[in-house]
Amino acid sequence: MSDLTGKTLLLLGGDPFSVDIVRKAREMGVRTVVTDWYDTDRSPAKKIADAWWDVSIQDYDVLSRRMKEESVDGVLTGFTDSYLVPYAHLCAMNGLPCYGTEEQFRILTDKARYKALCRQYGVPTIPQYSPDDPDIRFPVLVKPVDGSGSRGISICRGREELERALDVAKGVSSNGEVLVERYMEGPEVTVFWLFMDGKAFLTAIGNRHVKHNQAGNIIPLPVGYTFPASVIPKYREEVEERAKAMFSAIGLKNGMLFMQCKVEDGTCYVYDIGFRLTGSLEYKLLGRACGYDPLEMLIRHALTGRMALDPEAAAARIDPAGMSPCYNVSCLCSPGLIREITGLEEIRMREDVIDVLLTHFPGHRITEQMKGLLAQITVRVLGCVQKTEDLYPAMALVGRQLHILSDEGKELLLPGIEREDIENVILEK
């Protein structure tokens, strides 16, 4: 029996990703309650929770009363930046553990603030321009300072496109502020961190494989991740300690964080940060490959104030360079109404596959407005293999086994990972 058996966790937000939080909590013997103001189609985690409320995550007084009535022991939220400050506020109101403070979440969801922090501590970040700079060198990337999920982001190759993109980004930003950055093409990585009792640990660096497979000025979206990335040694030598100093300066104590980076000449340039869980779902890979699960640790912290029963034992398992070869296949769909998804059971039965997660189901529509957003990802397949040379065959097999058909019988699945995408980017051991 788990030491958490019988405790009650309130989860703020019940989107498709949050289904995984409910399932993990249940494995740990924890009772779950999900709240937001969406119906169960948009908030499917409600369907599998022990209880659910149709209460906004910012209706603090009502939530606090219901929490006392149902003896809630802890609160957590998952994958959405805009939920983080309300999460911290609700925890503070009720004297419950929170892995971050309101101010930390404000800093780490504001691109202008965290990029300035990176520059202060020598953590490489993508150069930026003032929107009215007459010497802007195109192409550039325009983004809202506080957006997530790739919303409001545009690639601009001239002044006219820039003016239109500024209006789009301002419309997405809560405060109307935008960033204009140099548009860096080339490889990407995501750097993952874990915090326990004030200590920062580099847990993994994964290659983020993106693909330009849609027309227009749409940013490329991820079609997969591979671990461990070949940039790890250089990152550890040049950036790791600077990043730790930056985290210490803003007082990060517990939780997990990711940094999305562009890679140029082996240097990782930060372009996005999230002090939260991420859709790459790397915690599942770390659980299989390394024996510790950051999601499980976040649930534990919410209920006890501690990330691990034995932090030293957990820290001993962290080894980004020693991680087994792992993958995440992110399956993008073109716009259309999904009639049928086939091949899922065949994929789930494979020995290398850890999990298969759906964010869209038959009957859901991928809209034109979703193009260029992470919302186009319909299925994610995660797995680990024995040898580096097994990575591409395992990922490619997903693309052959999976079919996502429209109501007109059209294949909606967009092209995915290719062999050349992963050549020379995996750390050889």
Residue pairs with C-beta under 8 A, 6 or more apart in sequence:
1 29
2 28
2 29
2 30
3 309
4 28
4 29
4 30
4 299
4 300
4 303
4 304
5 28
5 29
5 30
6 29
6 31
7 29
7 30
7 31
7 73
7 74
7 303
8 30
8 31
8 32
8 33
8 70
8 71
8 72
8 73
8 74
9 25
9 30
9 31
9 32
9 33
9 72
9 73
9 74
9 75
9 76
9 299
9 302
9 303
10 32
10 33
10 34
10 35
10 63
10 67
10 72
10 74
10 75
10 76
11 18
11 21
11 22
11 25
11 32
11 33
11 34
11 35
11 45
11 49
11 75
11 76
11 77
11 78
12 35
12 36
12 57
12 75
12 76
12 77
12 83
12 86
12 87
12 90
13 34
13 35
13 36
13 43
13 45
13 57
13 77
13 78
13 79
13 80
13 83
14 34
14 35
14 36
14 38
14 40
14 43
14 44
14 45
14 46
14 49
14 52
15 42
15 43
15 44
15 45
15 78
15 79
15 80
16 44
16 45
16 357
16 358
16 359
17 78
17 79
17 277
17 279
17 357
17 359
18 34
18 43
18 45
18 78
18 79
19 44
19 45
19 48
20 281
20 295
20 357
21 32
21 45
21 76
21 78
21 277
21 295
21 299
22 32
22 34
22 45
22 48
22 49
23 48
24 293
24 295
24 296
24 299
25 31
25 32
25 299
26 32
28 296
28 299
28 300
30 299
30 303
31 50
31 51
32 49
32 50
32 51
33 49
33 50
33 51
33 52
33 53
33 70
33 72
34 43
34 45
34 46
34 49
34 51
34 52
34 53
35 52
35 53
35 54
35 55
35 57
35 63
36 43
36 54
36 55
36 56
36 57
37 54
37 55
37 56
40 46
40 47
40 52
43 52
45 52
46 52
51 70
53 63
53 66
55 62
55 63
55 66
57 63
57 77
57 83
57 86
57 87
57 90
58 86
60 86
60 89
60 90
60 93
63 90
64 90
64 93
64 94
66 72
67 75
67 94
72 94
72 96
73 96
73 303
74 96
74 97
74 299
74 302
74 303
74 304
75 87
75 90
75 91
75 94
75 96
75 98
75 302
76 87
76 298
76 299
76 302
77 83
77 84
77 86
77 87
77 276
78 276
78 277
79 276
79 277
79 278
79 279
80 148
80 276
81 109
81 146
81 148
81 274
81 276
82 109
82 148
82 174
84 100
84 105
84 109
84 275
84 276
85 102
85 105
85 106
85 109
87 98
87 105
88 98
88 100
88 101
88 102
88 105
89 102
90 96
91 97
91 98
92 98
92 102
96 302
97 301
97 302
97 303
97 304
97 305
98 302
99 195
99 253
99 254
99 255
99 298
99 301
99 302
100 108
100 252
100 254
100 255
100 275
101 251
103 250
104 250
104 251
104 252
104 275
105 275
106 113
107 113
107 114
107 117
107 250
108 114
108 250
108 257
108 273
108 274
108 275
109 146
109 148
109 275
110 145
110 146
111 143
111 144
111 145
111 146
111 179
111 272
112 145
112 177
112 179
114 270
114 273
115 125
115 126
115 128
115 179
115 270
117 123
117 246
117 249
117 250
118 124
118 125
118 246
118 270
119 125
120 246
121 242
121 243
121 245
121 246
121 249
122 242
123 239
123 242
123 243
123 246
123 270
124 239
124 261
124 267
124 268
124 269
124 270
125 269
125 270
125 271
126 141
126 181
126 182
126 184
126 262
126 269
126 270
126 271
127 181
127 182
128 179
128 180
128 181
128 182
129 136
129 140
129 180
129 181
129 182
130 180
131 162
131 166
131 178
131 180
133 180
136 159
136 162
136 180
137 182
138 156
138 157
138 158
138 162
138 183
139 155
139 156
139 157
139 183
140 155
140 156
140 162
140 180
140 181
140 182
140 183
141 153
141 154
141 155
141 156
141 180
141 181
141 182
141 183
141 219
141 271
142 153
142 154
142 156
142 162
142 165
142 166
142 168
142 169
142 178
142 179
142 180
142 181
143 152
143 153
143 154
143 169
143 178
143 179
143 181
144 151
144 152
144 153
144 169
144 170
144 172
144 173
144 177
144 178
144 179
145 173
145 175
145 177
145 178
145 179
146 173
146 174
146 175
146 177
147 153
147 169
147 172
147 173
148 274
149 373
149 374
149 375
150 219
150 221
150 372
150 373
150 374
151 172
151 373
152 168
152 169
152 171
152 172
152 173
153 169
153 219
153 372
154 161
154 164
154 165
154 168
154 169
154 217
154 219
155 183
155 217
155 218
155 219
156 162
156 165
156 183
156 217
157 217
161 217
162 180
165 217
166 178
166 180
169 178
170 176
170 177
170 178
181 271
184 262
184 264
184 269
184 271
186 262
186 263
186 264
187 207
187 262
187 263
187 425
188 207
188 208
188 209
188 210
188 260
188 261
188 262
188 263
189 205
189 206
189 207
189 208
189 229
189 231
189 260
189 261
189 263
189 268
190 205
190 206
190 208
190 225
190 258
190 259
190 260
190 261
190 278
190 280
190 282
191 202
191 204
191 205
191 235
191 243
191 258
191 259
191 261
191 268
192 202
192 203
192 204
192 205
192 206
192 256
192 257
192 258
192 282
193 200
193 201
193 202
193 203
193 243
193 247
193 256
193 257
193 258
193 259
194 200
194 201
194 203
194 255
194 256
194 294
194 297
194 307
194 318
195 201
195 247
195 252
195 253
195 254
195 255
195 256
195 257
195 307
196 254
196 297
196 307
196 308
196 311
196 314
196 315
197 253
197 254
197 306
197 307
197 311
198 248
198 252
198 253
199 315
200 243
200 244
200 247
200 248
200 252
201 315
201 318
202 235
202 236
202 240
202 243
202 318
202 320
203 256
203 282
203 286
203 290
203 294
203 318
203 320
204 227
204 228
204 282
204 285
204 286
204 320
204 323
205 227
205 228
205 229
205 231
205 232
205 235
205 268
205 320
206 225
206 226
206 227
206 228
206 229
206 280
206 282
206 326
206 328
207 225
207 226
207 227
207 229
207 422
207 425
207 426
208 222
208 225
208 260
208 280
209 222
209 223
209 224
209 225
209 226
209 417
209 421
209 422
210 220
210 221
210 222
210 223
211 220
211 221
211 223
211 332
211 414
211 415
211 416
211 421
212 220
213 220
213 223
213 332
213 414
213 415
214 334
214 371
214 372
214 414
216 371
216 372
218 371
218 372
219 372
221 330
221 332
221 372
221 373
221 374
221 376
221 377
222 280
222 330
222 374
222 377
223 329
223 330
223 331
223 332
223 414
223 415
223 416
223 417
223 421
224 327
224 328
224 329
224 330
224 395
224 416
224 417
224 421
225 280
225 282
225 327
225 328
225 330
226 325
226 326
226 327
226 391
226 395
226 422
226 425
226 426
227 282
227 285
227 289
227 323
227 325
227 326
227 327
228 320
228 321
228 322
228 323
228 325
228 426
228 427
229 425
229 426
229 427
230 424
230 425
230 426
230 427
230 428
231 263
231 266
231 268
232 320
232 321
232 427
233 321
233 427
234 266
234 267
235 268
236 320
236 321
238 267
239 268
243 259
247 257
252 275
254 301
254 307
255 275
255 276
255 298
255 301
255 307
256 275
256 276
256 277
256 283
256 294
256 297
256 298
257 273
257 274
257 275
257 276
258 273
258 274
258 278
258 280
258 282
259 268
259 270
259 272
259 273
260 270
260 271
260 272
260 273
261 268
261 269
261 270
261 271
262 268
262 269
262 271
263 269
277 283
277 294
277 295
277 298
279 374
279 377
279 380
280 328
281 328
281 355
281 357
281 380
281 382
282 294
282 328
283 293
283 294
283 295
283 296
284 293
284 295
284 354
284 355
284 382
285 323
285 326
285 328
285 354
285 382
285 384
286 292
286 293
286 294
286 323
287 293
287 296
287 354
288 324
288 326
288 354
288 384
289 323
289 324
289 326
289 384
290 317
290 318
290 319
290 322
290 323
291 317
292 308
292 314
292 317
292 318
297 307
297 308
297 314
298 307
300 306
300 307
300 308
300 309
301 307
307 314
308 314
321 427
321 429
322 429
324 384
324 385
324 386
325 384
325 385
325 386
325 387
325 388
325 390
325 391
325 426
326 382
326 383
326 384
326 385
327 382
327 383
327 384
327 385
327 391
327 394
327 395
328 380
328 381
328 382
329 380
329 381
329 382
329 395
329 398
329 399
329 416
329 417
330 377
330 380
331 377
331 378
331 379
331 380
331 381
331 398
331 399
331 402
331 404
331 413
331 414
331 416
332 376
332 377
332 378
332 413
332 414
332 416
333 360
333 366
333 376
333 377
333 378
333 404
333 412
333 413
333 414
334 366
334 376
334 412
334 414
335 365
335 366
335 367
335 368
335 370
335 371
335 412
336 365
336 366
336 406
336 407
336 408
336 410
336 412
337 363
337 364
337 365
337 406
337 407
338 360
338 361
338 362
338 363
338 364
338 365
338 366
338 378
338 404
338 405
338 406
338 407
338 412
339 362
339 405
339 406
339 407
339 409
340 362
340 403
340 404
340 405
341 358
341 361
341 362
341 378
341 379
341 402
341 403
341 404
341 405
342 402
342 403
342 405
343 401
343 402
343 403
344 356
344 358
344 379
344 402
346 401
347 353
347 356
347 381
347 398
347 401
347 402
348 356
350 383
350 394
350 397
352 383
352 384
352 385
352 390
352 394
353 381
353 382
353 383
354 382
354 383
354 384
355 381
355 382
356 379
356 380
356 381
356 382
357 379
357 380
357 382
358 378
358 379
359 375
359 377
359 378
359 379
359 380
360 366
360 378
360 379
366 375
366 376
366 378
366 412
370 376
376 414
378 404
378 412
378 413
379 402
379 404
381 398
381 402
383 394
385 391
385 394
388 426
388 428
391 422
391 426
392 417
392 419
392 422
395 416
395 417
395 422
396 416
396 417
396 419
398 416
399 413
399 416
399 417
402 413
403 411
403 413
404 411
404 412
404 413
405 411
405 412
406 412
